[in-house]
């Protein structure tokens, strides 16, 4: 009993310090980011004086979803520049382990028509109206049975027993009946019918698994960046079937290629055409009155895709286009539609729906009779426009440097974009090798998705990425593929710093640290390999190292640990029961430390 009391006494100072760190969690990120921005202005964007260790920690927090155990030493051995070069060339990085996990998800490799065929719920069968049954004739036998029942005698079981009665008979099902025929085995429960939500869950899980396990971390970051840039809401009707091919065939092949190729792929994507309603856009087709039917117009122009193409995908809201440009672009994309969205789901150009008249976009004349080439011409104009170069450079700099990136790095990146014919790889290289990049240490706040992935990577957690993890991310405010509007999730700290979202983060940290997330587990013995769990200082030091904890947090840990009475965790001398009690106590206090580190202010930052 005395040993048990000693074991739990360490938890009190840890819980006290958790209150302090939780308070800092709510307040520090905003204050720190404001301070960083002001400091950069006061320094006049001078070159950073970060240490070598900070440079390594910086590239691991910005160019990956978070460092895993051993990553720091690996980058230290190969060098920061070599690591950046390697990550910019994902084809040179073997990724078999992550690929093997993704292959277990049944719909990720399916063609769209197959997904639609297999995951469309069957329509309910139309049953004929029931005919009222004839009233049974009253027999003397039935009257006798009724009389016997009325007298309180037990009736004989009928052939029409109820379902509970049938279930009660199941244990005796193996017995043979009077005729010697073995009873049939109990039927297996019917699995739930396939439905489109299973398709979306597979895609969401694949995104989590790639973020946690892929060796091509910068590539996965860029896939995430572009899927947010060309954002599509997964739960819009037939997009539930179409989004898998959008990820596989539209975004992933071009994430580090030419922007024009990526832009063209999104313009041809059935998922995008459906989400922004361009598949319904056509030249108005008047028809005369016929019989009792008055004259009218079939089809019509839909400007949704044209507007978002210019405002969100290329030039930006201040790019210099007009409403007339939007209308002309919409005319250029008439006839870009989908072959049976709920059956085939493939891109189709219908010449009969296209407006083949002359057009003018941003001062460029588009001659009549161009057909599908009208849309391709618009994509050429937009992909090479200086406003597009600046818009893309700004968003990339915001993603990798700070919420308000320096004008100097935006100018250089935009110039590289135009010089290299829109090379995403070279534009990104100009940003992540700049002095401004290395001078923005801890200047960004992790989004919920990034935070969950970083926590799992830091603790080497094993996860299936299923609904408990996805639901946790959603509770923090970022449902995966769940942004309803086409502008995507904002890449700014104030998007994620509400008190409710911070509480959700800390709750996730606690659940992760105590292995209370179904399908996700931390192996404490493997995580602390070579460390005596009774040595609190060594355990705290290892965990702080894995999470890149700041000196402030390390100091708080030292205070909390030193305030615990000597021998609060003492290894037992003998006895299996004591050993189990000791192991459980060690897990408890280690879980408390992990919760504090994953919930600490600096772990929210990258």
HELIX and SHEET records of a PDB file:
HELIX    1   1 UNK A    2  UNK A   43  1                                  42    
HELIX    2   2 UNK A   52  UNK A   62  1                                  11    
HELIX    3   3 UNK A   71  UNK A   78  1                                   8    
HELIX    4   4 UNK A   80  UNK A   87  1                                   8    
HELIX    5   5 UNK A   90  UNK A   92  5                                   3    
HELIX    6   6 UNK A   96  UNK A  103  1                                   8    
HELIX    7   7 UNK A  112  UNK A  119  1                                   8    
HELIX    8   8 UNK A  140  UNK A  150  1                                  11    
HELIX    9   9 UNK A  163  UNK A  169  1                                   7    
HELIX   10  10 UNK A  170  UNK A  172  5                                   3    
HELIX   11  11 UNK A  196  UNK A  213  1                                  18    
HELIX   12  12 UNK A  217  UNK A  229  1                                  13    
HELIX   13  13 UNK A  239  UNK A  245  1                                   7    
HELIX   14  14 UNK A  246  UNK A  251  3                                   6    
HELIX   15  15 UNK A  252  UNK A  254  5                                   3    
HELIX   16  16 UNK A  259  UNK A  268  1                                  10    
HELIX   17  17 UNK A  270  UNK A  275  1                                   6    
HELIX   18  18 UNK A  278  UNK A  280  5                                   3    
HELIX   19  19 UNK A  304  UNK A  308  1                                   5    
HELIX   20  20 UNK A  309  UNK A  314  3                                   6    
HELIX   21  21 UNK A  323  UNK A  332  1                                  10    
HELIX   22  22 UNK A  351  UNK A  353  5                                   3    
HELIX   23  23 UNK A  373  UNK A  383  1                                  11    
HELIX   24  24 UNK A  386  UNK A  400  1                                  15    
HELIX   25  25 UNK A  407  UNK A  419  1                                  13    
HELIX   26  26 UNK A  424  UNK A  432  1                                   9    
HELIX   27  27 UNK A  435  UNK A  438  1                                   4    
HELIX   28  28 UNK A  448  UNK A  458  1                                  11    
HELIX   29  29 UNK A  467  UNK A  475  1                                   9    
HELIX   30  30 UNK A  493  UNK A  495  5                                   3    
HELIX   31  31 UNK A  499  UNK A  513  1                                  15    
HELIX   32  32 UNK A  524  UNK A  527  1                                   4    
HELIX   33  33 UNK A  536  UNK A  546  1                                  11    
HELIX   34  34 UNK A  551  UNK A  563  1                                  13    
HELIX   35  35 UNK A  576  UNK A  598  1                                  23    
HELIX   36  36 UNK A  601  UNK A  604  5                                   4    
SHEET    1   A 2 UNK A 285  UNK A 287  0                                        
SHEET    2   A 2 UNK A 296  UNK A 298 -1                                        
SHEET    1   B 2 UNK A 336  UNK A 339  0                                        
SHEET    2   B 2 UNK A 346  UNK A 349 -1                                        
SHEET    1   C 2 UNK A 359  UNK A 361  0                                        
SHEET    2   C 2 UNK A 364  UNK A 366 -1                                        
SHEET    1   D 2 UNK A 462  UNK A 463  0                                        
SHEET    2   D 2 UNK A 520  UNK A 521 -1                                        
END                                                                             
